Amino acid sequence: ICNFVLVKSPVIPGNGHIEALFETSGVKPTETSLSAIIFTSSKIKITFLKLGMVYVNNQIQGLPFIKAGFKVERKSITCVQMTTRFGLKMQIYFSPVFQVYIMVQMKFFDSTHGLCGNFNGDSKDDFKSSMEISEGIAAIFVNTWRLGRCYKNAIDKHPDPCSLSQFKCK
């Protein structure tokens, strides 16, 4: 089990952020899958589980849920949407693949950090680590956005990009 920061920003009240929880899903420890999306701040915690359940402050929550600048509603049998008063929107799809789409308003420009990038208009620097260093190896970038302890670090099977090329680097 391992949590990673997807998005954090000073625009999100209460030191809020969005994280993804990954769990092992196969025989090998490297076989993982997304099992929860969690919005957390000093005021509220909203958890979206892979099976379609929604929890608010660790209590199962019926939908729609509207409170304190948050609105969580079912958009379809396979999709739940969370909108906020501060300009963050998430669409969580439970089927056929558990996935999340995160949208932010322009007031977030150049103030986001995490695995989803920094939203500054320059895709070349989206692999900035939590220490503000541009990383060339995905696993190093990912591991800097871990929250707490994880069973294993993310690993690159081919840490040398030249090993993937049909033309060998010299």
N, C-alpha and C positions, 0 to 999 in steps of 0.2 A: 504494500500500500504506500502510495506517495502522492503528496499534494504539490502543485506547481502554481505560481502566480501567472494568470493569463493577462490581467490588466490591473494596474493600480495607477492612481492619479490624485493629485491634491484637489482636483475638482470634485471628487467623490467625498461627500461629508463623512465625518466620523472615522477618518483614516481607513475608508472602505477599499475593498479590492474584490476581484473575481478570481477564484481559483478552480482548478480542475483536479479531481481525485482519480488516480489510476490504480487499478488492482490487477494482480496477475490473473490471467484468463486461460492459460494453457499449462502445459507440462513444464516448460522452461521458464525460468524467472524473467527472461526477456520478452515473453509473450504477455503483453498487458493490454488492457482496454480501459477506456474512459468509463467510470462508474457513477460520477456525480459532478455537478457544477454547483459551486457554492459562492453566493454573494455574502460578504461579511463586512460589517462595520461595527463601531462601538455601540450602535443603537439596535441593529437587527441582523439576523442571520437567516438567509433564505437558501434552502438546499433543494436542488432538482436531482432526483435519483433516476438512474437508467430505466427503471421499470415504470416511470411516469408519475411517481409520487412527488409531492411538494411538501416540504417542511418549513415552518417559520419558527425560529427560536427553538428548534428541536422538537416541535409538536407538529403532527401531521395536519395539513391545512387543506380544507375544501376550497374550491375556486368558484367564482372570482374572489380574490383577496385584494382589498383596497385599504391602505393605512399608511400614515406617516410619509406621504409622497411616493409610495410604491403601489403599483397596480400589477397583479399577476392574474392572467386570464388564459383559459384554454381557447386557442384559435382553431384547433381541429382535433381530431382524435389522436393525432401524432405530434401536435405542436402546442407548446405553452409559450406565452410571451410575457416578459416583465418590462414595464416602462417605469421611468422615474421622473420626478419633478426636476432633477438636476441634469437631465439630458443624456442618460444612459438607457439603452434598450437592448434586451437580449431575446433571441428566439431560440428555444431549445426544442430540438426534434428528437423524439424517442424511437422512431422507426422510419426507414429500415435500418438506419445507423444512428446511434446516439451521438449527437453533435450540437454545437452551439454557434450561433452567429451573434457577434457583439457589435453594436452600432453606437457611436457617440456623436454628439453635436460638435460644431466647430469650436466651441469654447474649450474643448479638450485638446485642441491642436497644440502640438509640441509639449504636452504635459503628461502623456501616458507612458507607461513602462510595463515590461513583462513579456511573456512569450508571444503576445499578439503584436509586438512592435511598439514604435514610439509615436506614430501618427504625426509625422512632421513633413510629409510630402516627399521624403527621400527614402525609397525602399532599400538603398544600399547600406543604410546604417540600422536596419531593423534588428540585427543580431547583436544588440548591445546587452552586455551582461548586467546583472544587478549592481556591479561596480562601475558601470558606465564605460566598459571596455568593449570595443567591437571584436567579436569572436569570429574566427574563420571555421571552427569545428562545431557542428551542431550540438554534440553531446556536452561540450564545455558550456556553451550558451544555456542549454536546457538546465543543467545541474546548478547554475547560479540562481535560478528562479525556484528552486525547491523550497518548500516550507517544512521545517522540522527534519526529523530523521526519516530516511527511506531505507528499504531493504537493500536495494542496490542502486548505484549510480546509473544514469543513462550512459550507454556506450555507443561508439561508432564502430561498425564492423569494418569500415574502411576509413580510418582517420586521415590517411594521406589521399587527397583528392586525385593525385596523379595515378594512384593504383587503379582508379576506375577508368582512366583514359585509354583509348586504343593507341594513342600516341604517347609514349612514355616521356615524362619530363626529364630533362637533363640538367 
